[in-house]
Amino acid sequence: MQNGINTPYQQSHNPISAIGVNVLVVDDDLVCLSIVAAILRAWKYQVVAVKNPLDALATLQLGHNFFHLIVRDVHMPEMNGFKFQKRVQEEFHLPVVSEYLHP
């Protein structure tokens, strides 16, 4: 480590561990959903992946105390990512991050 910054070599030999952190991933694109879920699982996050925001809201209602973080797409059918994020933050008070934004 130089000046408090990890080099790529150090990062690859000190894997991130997020054991016990439960993440809900929401994306209607199954390829993106699979990739994001696989990356998070490789970092030891516990992942639940759903393909639309309405299923995600139903999942949260069943186990909202289970999740620590939501990762969502922006462009989704039935409800866009911004409306979804607003509902999640108002109803469940969970942090939501966007996995992708178009310029």
C-alpha positions, 0 to 999 in steps of 0.5 A: 500500500502506498499513501493509503491506497491499495495497488491492484496486486494488494486488492486481488490478494485481500478479497472483499468479504461481505459475509452477512450483508444481504443485497436485493438486486433488481434488473429486467435485463437477465444478463445484467442481473446475472452479472451483478449478482455473480460479482456481489456473490464473489465478494461474499454478499448474500444476494437475492435477484429479481427481474422487476420492481414489483417483485422486488417490492413484494420481496421487501414486504415479506422480508424488509428487515433481511436486506441491507442494500438494494442495487437497481437498474434505471430503465425497467418495465412497470416502474422506473428505477427512480420511482422504485427507489423513492418507494423503497426509501419511503417504505423501507428506509434502505439505501438504494444504488443504481447499477447503471445510468445512461448519460 
